[in-house]
Amino acid sequence: MSSATGLDDFTGVAAYLPAQRRRGDAVESTTFAIREAILEGDLPGGTWLREESIAGVLGMSRTPVREAFNRLVEEGLVERLPGSGVRVSALTVDDVAVVYQVRGSLESLAVGIAARRGDPAVHQRLRSLHETMVRAAEADDAAEFHHANMAFHAAFAEIGDNNYLRRLLGTVYTAVRRIGTRTFSAERMREILAEHELIIDAVIAGDPEAASAAAQAHAERARSITLARLLA
């Protein structure tokens, strides 16, 4: 893949093109492919994005690539440097700290709302997602665990059942996908499962205070571990 050193190889981006594409959706498909490559870590912060090269790899003209860059600039995933070009924006340690603080606040609010509502469908959804993570941990499949973990947290944006909360958490999860490690140790996977259990049990018990506290503690633990990894 391309890197901060400026290597002009973007072949891996093509793997993220949607399998089903409609005529006329070149901009959407191109934006999605580049965005996913960034969020999955294949285009790390500092990577220079070359319009002509990416267009060739994706089999597109340069116009949809240029428009994709514009959209990703608006999303904060890439930045334009006058006279230099476009590159993937980098997250600072301070950015990471803030992202996890905001995540803790928003998720604690979402699970508190869910606990008050007492919806059996929400309870079942959280249990099902948790069981997927358990199976991944038992198989020592860190990649599958990562994706299942992201799905578990993405559910918080839905169970809060509020459009503003959903949008805010969506922005936070975009940043977390860039930050989050895809290589969980067996010990950390067990810790995460235990932390999730506390959240789920409190939601099912209809205890919003306990659910919110468990979600906040979980985010704080993730923040501490992530910052220690980055600073190391």
BALOBA-1460 file (C-alpha; in Angstrom, 3 decimals):
// residues 232
<rec num="1" residu="m" x="0.000" y="0.000" z="0.000"/>
<rec num="2" residu="s" x="0.868" y="3.637" z="-0.230"/>
<rec num="3" residu="s" x="2.579" y="5.109" z="2.782"/>
<rec num="4" residu="a" x="3.726" y="8.389" z="4.270"/>
<rec num="5" residu="t" x="6.924" y="7.959" z="2.305"/>
<rec num="6" residu="g" x="4.944" y="8.692" z="-0.860"/>
<rec num="7" residu="l" x="5.025" y="5.274" z="-2.558"/>
<rec num="8" residu="d" x="2.637" y="5.444" z="-5.490"/>
<rec num="9" residu="d" x="0.868" y="2.083" z="-5.007"/>
<rec num="10" residu="f" x="-2.861" y="2.207" z="-4.285"/>
<rec num="11" residu="t" x="-3.839" y="-1.191" z="-5.650"/>
<rec num="12" residu="g" x="-5.377" y="-2.278" z="-2.342"/>
<rec num="13" residu="v" x="-7.973" y="0.505" z="-2.479"/>
<rec num="14" residu="a" x="-9.791" y="-1.361" z="-5.261"/>
<rec num="15" residu="a" x="-10.649" y="-4.148" z="-2.797"/>
<rec num="16" residu="y" x="-13.045" y="-1.756" z="-1.058"/>
<rec num="17" residu="l" x="-15.130" y="-0.900" z="-4.115"/>
<rec num="18" residu="p" x="-18.739" y="-2.028" z="-3.481"/>
<rec num="19" residu="a" x="-19.501" y="-5.323" z="-5.195"/>
<rec num="20" residu="q" x="-22.816" y="-3.991" z="-6.474"/>
<rec num="21" residu="r" x="-22.508" y="-0.621" z="-8.163"/>
<rec num="22" residu="r" x="-25.202" y="1.253" z="-10.017"/>
<rec num="23" residu="r" x="-24.612" y="3.280" z="-13.132"/>
<rec num="24" residu="g" x="-23.852" y="6.871" z="-12.235"/>
<rec num="25" residu="d" x="-22.643" y="6.191" z="-8.680"/>
<rec num="26" residu="a" x="-18.933" y="6.538" z="-9.467"/>
<rec num="27" residu="v" x="-18.444" y="9.301" z="-6.904"/>
<rec num="28" residu="e" x="-20.183" y="7.348" z="-4.130"/>
<rec num="29" residu="s" x="-18.268" y="4.149" z="-4.932"/>
<rec num="30" residu="t" x="-14.932" y="5.954" z="-5.120"/>
<rec num="31" residu="t" x="-15.567" y="7.841" z="-1.885"/>
<rec num="32" residu="f" x="-16.574" y="4.624" z="-0.124"/>
<rec num="33" residu="a" x="-13.477" y="2.736" z="-1.314"/>
<rec num="34" residu="i" x="-11.015" y="5.434" z="-0.236"/>
<rec num="35" residu="r" x="-12.842" y="6.006" z="3.054"/>
<rec num="36" residu="e" x="-12.794" y="2.300" z="3.925"/>
<rec num="37" residu="a" x="-9.111" y="2.014" z="3.017"/>
<rec num="38" residu="i" x="-8.411" y="4.863" z="5.449"/>
<rec num="39" residu="l" x="-10.647" y="3.535" z="8.231"/>
<rec num="40" residu="e" x="-9.241" y="0.017" z="7.928"/>
<rec num="41" residu="g" x="-5.709" y="1.368" z="8.215"/>
<rec num="42" residu="d" x="-4.594" y="0.535" z="4.678"/>
<rec num="43" residu="l" x="-4.031" y="4.241" z="4.010"/>
<rec num="44" residu="p" x="-2.444" y="5.512" z="7.232"/>
<rec num="45" residu="g" x="-2.194" y="9.123" z="8.322"/>
<rec num="46" residu="g" x="0.322" y="11.052" z="6.250"/>
<rec num="47" residu="t" x="-0.242" y="9.061" z="3.054"/>
<rec num="48" residu="w" x="-0.201" y="11.288" z="-0.022"/>
<rec num="49" residu="l" x="-3.188" y="10.544" z="-2.273"/>
<rec num="50" residu="r" x="-2.464" y="10.794" z="-5.988"/>
<rec num="51" residu="e" x="-5.540" y="11.460" z="-8.080"/>
<rec num="52" residu="e" x="-4.322" y="9.919" z="-11.330"/>
<rec num="53" residu="s" x="-2.960" y="6.757" z="-9.682"/>
<rec num="54" residu="i" x="-6.131" y="6.098" z="-7.675"/>
<rec num="55" residu="a" x="-8.294" y="6.723" z="-10.751"/>
<rec num="56" residu="g" x="-6.275" y="4.139" z="-12.673"/>
<rec num="57" residu="v" x="-6.497" y="1.544" z="-9.917"/>
<rec num="58" residu="l" x="-10.266" y="1.987" z="-9.555"/>
<rec num="59" residu="g" x="-10.909" y="2.135" z="-13.277"/>
<rec num="60" residu="m" x="-12.466" y="5.575" z="-12.924"/>
<rec num="61" residu="s" x="-11.868" y="8.933" z="-14.550"/>
<rec num="62" residu="r" x="-10.156" y="11.555" z="-12.423"/>
<rec num="63" residu="t" x="-13.413" y="13.495" z="-11.892"/>
<rec num="64" residu="p" x="-15.034" y="11.136" z="-9.338"/>
<rec num="65" residu="v" x="-11.703" y="10.778" z="-7.521"/>
<rec num="66" residu="r" x="-11.419" y="14.550" z="-7.279"/>
<rec num="67" residu="e" x="-14.986" y="14.780" z="-5.923"/>
<rec num="68" residu="a" x="-14.262" y="11.946" z="-3.478"/>
<rec num="69" residu="f" x="-11.312" y="13.916" z="-2.152"/>
<rec num="70" residu="n" x="-13.598" y="16.922" z="-1.646"/>
<rec num="71" residu="r" x="-16.058" y="14.837" z="0.367"/>
<rec num="72" residu="l" x="-13.353" y="13.247" z="2.471"/>
<rec num="73" residu="v" x="-11.884" y="16.681" z="3.212"/>
<rec num="74" residu="e" x="-15.306" y="17.676" z="4.571"/>
<rec num="75" residu="e" x="-15.341" y="14.524" z="6.707"/>
<rec num="76" residu="g" x="-11.899" y="15.353" z="8.079"/>
<rec num="77" residu="l" x="-10.311" y="12.146" z="6.810"/>
<rec num="78" residu="v" x="-8.031" y="13.875" z="4.291"/>
<rec num="79" residu="e" x="-6.534" y="17.355" z="4.054"/>
<rec num="80" residu="r" x="-5.408" y="19.628" z="1.243"/>
<rec num="81" residu="l" x="-2.044" y="21.314" z="1.577"/>
<rec num="82" residu="p" x="-1.651" y="24.311" z="-0.735"/>
<rec num="83" residu="g" x="1.005" y="23.611" z="-3.312"/>
<rec num="84" residu="s" x="1.553" y="20.059" z="-2.080"/>
<rec num="85" residu="g" x="-1.588" y="18.035" z="-2.747"/>
<rec num="86" residu="v" x="-3.921" y="15.817" z="-0.711"/>
<rec num="87" residu="r" x="-2.968" y="13.470" z="2.077"/>
<rec num="88" residu="v" x="-4.664" y="11.361" z="4.730"/>
<rec num="89" residu="s" x="-5.017" y="13.444" z="7.883"/>
<rec num="90" residu="a" x="-3.240" y="12.209" z="10.998"/>
<rec num="91" residu="l" x="-4.719" y="11.895" z="14.487"/>
<rec num="92" residu="t" x="-2.693" y="13.348" z="17.343"/>
<rec num="93" residu="v" x="-2.490" y="11.884" z="20.835"/>
<rec num="94" residu="d" x="-4.706" y="14.739" z="22.016"/>
<rec num="95" residu="d" x="-7.248" y="13.843" z="19.310"/>
<rec num="96" residu="v" x="-7.314" y="10.251" z="20.534"/>
<rec num="97" residu="a" x="-7.816" y="11.312" z="24.150"/>
<rec num="98" residu="v" x="-10.745" y="13.536" z="23.217"/>
<rec num="99" residu="v" x="-12.360" y="10.905" z="20.979"/>
<rec num="100" residu="y" x="-12.487" y="8.374" z="23.814"/>
<rec num="101" residu="q" x="-13.736" y="10.967" z="26.300"/>
<rec num="102" residu="v" x="-16.566" y="11.914" z="23.956"/>
<rec num="103" residu="r" x="-17.281" y="8.259" z="23.224"/>
<rec num="104" residu="g" x="-17.634" y="7.517" z="26.936"/>
<rec num="105" residu="s" x="-20.055" y="10.395" z="27.464"/>
<rec num="106" residu="l" x="-22.228" y="9.561" z="24.459"/>
<rec num="107" residu="e" x="-22.290" y="5.807" z="25.018"/>
<rec num="108" residu="s" x="-23.128" y="6.208" z="28.699"/>
<rec num="109" residu="l" x="-26.079" y="8.366" z="27.626"/>
<rec num="110" residu="a" x="-27.204" y="5.820" z="25.010"/>
<rec num="111" residu="v" x="-27.143" y="2.778" z="27.303"/>
<rec num="112" residu="g" x="-28.828" y="4.778" z="30.057"/>
<rec num="113" residu="i" x="-31.707" y="5.524" z="27.683"/>
<rec num="114" residu="a" x="-31.851" y="1.871" z="26.656"/>
<rec num="115" residu="a" x="-31.954" y="0.726" z="30.282"/>
<rec num="116" residu="r" x="-34.898" y="3.030" z="31.010"/>
<rec num="117" residu="r" x="-36.864" y="1.803" z="28.002"/>
<rec num="118" residu="g" x="-36.541" y="-1.886" z="28.829"/>
<rec num="119" residu="d" x="-36.945" y="-3.099" z="25.241"/>
<rec num="120" residu="p" x="-36.518" y="-6.919" z="24.977"/>
<rec num="121" residu="a" x="-35.452" y="-6.554" z="21.328"/>
<rec num="122" residu="v" x="-32.536" y="-4.359" z="22.410"/>
<rec num="123" residu="h" x="-31.584" y="-6.876" z="25.087"/>
<rec num="124" residu="q" x="-31.553" y="-9.693" z="22.539"/>
<rec num="125" residu="r" x="-29.544" y="-7.640" z="20.057"/>
<rec num="126" residu="l" x="-26.826" y="-6.855" z="22.595"/>
<rec num="127" residu="r" x="-26.696" y="-10.485" z="23.715"/>
<rec num="128" residu="s" x="-26.420" y="-11.725" z="20.127"/>
<rec num="129" residu="l" x="-23.603" y="-9.310" z="19.287"/>
<rec num="130" residu="h" x="-21.827" y="-10.232" z="22.507"/>
<rec num="131" residu="e" x="-22.055" y="-13.946" z="21.688"/>
<rec num="132" residu="t" x="-20.411" y="-13.277" z="18.314"/>
<rec num="133" residu="m" x="-17.523" y="-11.666" z="20.166"/>
<rec num="134" residu="v" x="-17.311" y="-14.608" z="22.566"/>
<rec num="135" residu="r" x="-16.982" y="-17.042" z="19.662"/>
<rec num="136" residu="a" x="-14.267" y="-14.903" z="18.065"/>
<rec num="137" residu="a" x="-12.354" y="-14.782" z="21.355"/>
<rec num="138" residu="e" x="-12.646" y="-18.534" z="21.798"/>
<rec num="139" residu="a" x="-11.247" y="-19.004" z="18.289"/>
<rec num="140" residu="d" x="-8.483" y="-16.478" z="19.076"/>
<rec num="141" residu="d" x="-9.555" y="-14.583" z="15.938"/>
<rec num="142" residu="a" x="-8.469" y="-11.003" z="16.683"/>
<rec num="143" residu="a" x="-9.637" y="-9.681" z="13.299"/>
<rec num="144" residu="e" x="-13.144" y="-11.079" z="13.709"/>
<rec num="145" residu="f" x="-13.195" y="-9.897" z="17.311"/>
<rec num="146" residu="h" x="-12.326" y="-6.376" z="16.153"/>
<rec num="147" residu="h" x="-15.168" y="-6.270" z="13.633"/>
<rec num="148" residu="a" x="-17.641" y="-7.777" z="16.105"/>
<rec num="149" residu="n" x="-16.535" y="-5.246" z="18.722"/>
<rec num="150" residu="m" x="-17.166" y="-2.375" z="16.310"/>
<rec num="151" residu="a" x="-20.619" y="-3.800" z="15.559"/>
<rec num="152" residu="f" x="-21.380" y="-4.064" z="19.279"/>
<rec num="153" residu="h" x="-20.522" y="-0.413" z="19.836"/>
<rec num="154" residu="a" x="-22.301" y="0.704" z="16.664"/>
<rec num="155" residu="a" x="-25.469" y="-0.754" z="18.202"/>
<rec num="156" residu="f" x="-25.262" y="1.919" z="20.901"/>
<rec num="157" residu="a" x="-26.002" y="4.541" z="18.252"/>
<rec num="158" residu="e" x="-29.271" y="2.744" z="17.535"/>
<rec num="159" residu="i" x="-30.408" y="1.720" z="21.017"/>
<rec num="160" residu="g" x="-30.245" y="5.344" z="22.183"/>
<rec num="161" residu="d" x="-33.059" y="5.914" z="19.646"/>
<rec num="162" residu="n" x="-32.243" y="9.569" z="19.023"/>
<rec num="163" residu="n" x="-31.211" y="11.052" z="15.689"/>
<rec num="164" residu="y" x="-28.742" y="13.561" z="17.156"/>
<rec num="165" residu="l" x="-27.131" y="10.918" z="19.339"/>
<rec num="166" residu="r" x="-26.930" y="8.573" z="16.359"/>
<rec num="167" residu="r" x="-25.137" y="11.148" z="14.218"/>
<rec num="168" residu="l" x="-22.739" y="12.169" z="16.977"/>
<rec num="169" residu="l" x="-21.814" y="8.574" z="17.763"/>
<rec num="170" residu="g" x="-21.387" y="7.869" z="14.058"/>
<rec num="171" residu="t" x="-18.738" y="10.590" z="13.887"/>
<rec num="172" residu="v" x="-17.003" y="9.209" z="16.972"/>
<rec num="173" residu="y" x="-16.994" y="5.641" z="15.627"/>
<rec num="174" residu="t" x="-15.418" y="6.831" z="12.387"/>
<rec num="175" residu="a" x="-12.511" y="8.171" z="14.429"/>
<rec num="176" residu="v" x="-12.361" y="5.056" z="16.635"/>
<rec num="177" residu="r" x="-12.078" y="2.838" z="13.567"/>
<rec num="178" residu="r" x="-8.947" y="4.741" z="12.596"/>
<rec num="179" residu="i" x="-7.494" y="4.502" z="16.088"/>
<rec num="180" residu="g" x="-8.496" y="1.033" z="17.199"/>
<rec num="181" residu="t" x="-6.044" y="-1.810" z="17.141"/>
<rec num="182" residu="r" x="-6.867" y="-4.894" z="15.117"/>
<rec num="183" residu="t" x="-4.555" y="-7.103" z="17.165"/>
<rec num="184" residu="f" x="-6.179" y="-7.880" z="20.507"/>
<rec num="185" residu="s" x="-4.351" y="-10.079" z="22.975"/>
<rec num="186" residu="a" x="-6.290" y="-12.978" z="24.473"/>
<rec num="187" residu="e" x="-6.175" y="-11.208" z="27.833"/>
<rec num="188" residu="r" x="-7.594" y="-7.958" z="26.443"/>
<rec num="189" residu="m" x="-10.369" y="-9.826" z="24.637"/>
<rec num="190" residu="r" x="-11.405" y="-11.409" z="27.941"/>
<rec num="191" residu="e" x="-11.346" y="-7.998" z="29.630"/>
<rec num="192" residu="i" x="-13.518" y="-6.454" z="26.937"/>
<rec num="193" residu="l" x="-16.043" y="-9.279" z="27.188"/>
<rec num="194" residu="a" x="-16.254" y="-8.811" z="30.948"/>
<rec num="195" residu="e" x="-16.701" y="-5.049" z="30.536"/>
<rec num="196" residu="h" x="-19.440" y="-5.582" z="27.965"/>
<rec num="197" residu="e" x="-21.193" y="-8.043" z="30.265"/>
<rec num="198" residu="l" x="-21.488" y="-5.343" z="32.918"/>
<rec num="199" residu="i" x="-23.112" y="-2.992" z="30.405"/>
<rec num="200" residu="i" x="-25.516" y="-5.626" z="29.080"/>
<rec num="201" residu="d" x="-26.530" y="-6.853" z="32.529"/>
<rec num="202" residu="a" x="-27.280" y="-3.309" z="33.697"/>
<rec num="203" residu="v" x="-29.344" y="-2.540" z="30.566"/>
<rec num="204" residu="i" x="-31.366" y="-5.742" z="30.984"/>
<rec num="205" residu="a" x="-31.825" y="-5.068" z="34.695"/>
<rec num="206" residu="g" x="-33.242" y="-1.637" z="33.880"/>
<rec num="207" residu="d" x="-30.543" y="0.158" z="35.860"/>
<rec num="208" residu="p" x="-29.569" y="3.284" z="33.857"/>
<rec num="209" residu="e" x="-27.045" y="4.524" z="36.423"/>
<rec num="210" residu="a" x="-25.145" y="1.227" z="36.450"/>
<rec num="211" residu="a" x="-25.326" y="0.932" z="32.637"/>
<rec num="212" residu="s" x="-23.979" y="4.466" z="32.171"/>
<rec num="213" residu="a" x="-21.204" y="3.935" z="34.709"/>
<rec num="214" residu="a" x="-20.169" y="0.649" z="33.063"/>
<rec num="215" residu="a" x="-20.070" y="2.260" z="29.603"/>
<rec num="216" residu="q" x="-18.026" y="5.182" z="30.913"/>
<rec num="217" residu="a" x="-15.564" y="2.863" z="32.666"/>
<rec num="218" residu="h" x="-15.231" y="0.755" z="29.517"/>
<rec num="219" residu="a" x="-14.386" y="3.826" z="27.405"/>
<rec num="220" residu="e" x="-11.891" y="5.038" z="30.007"/>
<rec num="221" residu="r" x="-10.142" y="1.666" z="30.003"/>
<rec num="222" residu="a" x="-9.970" y="1.662" z="26.197"/>
<rec num="223" residu="r" x="-8.641" y="5.218" z="26.258"/>
<rec num="224" residu="s" x="-5.924" y="4.340" z="28.761"/>
<rec num="225" residu="i" x="-4.757" y="1.284" z="26.818"/>
<rec num="226" residu="t" x="-4.821" y="3.072" z="23.450"/>
<rec num="227" residu="l" x="-2.879" y="6.083" z="24.697"/>
<rec num="228" residu="a" x="-0.289" y="3.839" z="26.342"/>
<rec num="229" residu="r" x="0.156" y="1.996" z="23.043"/>
<rec num="230" residu="l" x="0.500" y="5.213" z="21.045"/>
<rec num="231" residu="l" x="2.925" y="6.815" z="23.482"/>
<rec num="232" residu="a" x="5.040" y="3.677" z="23.549"/>
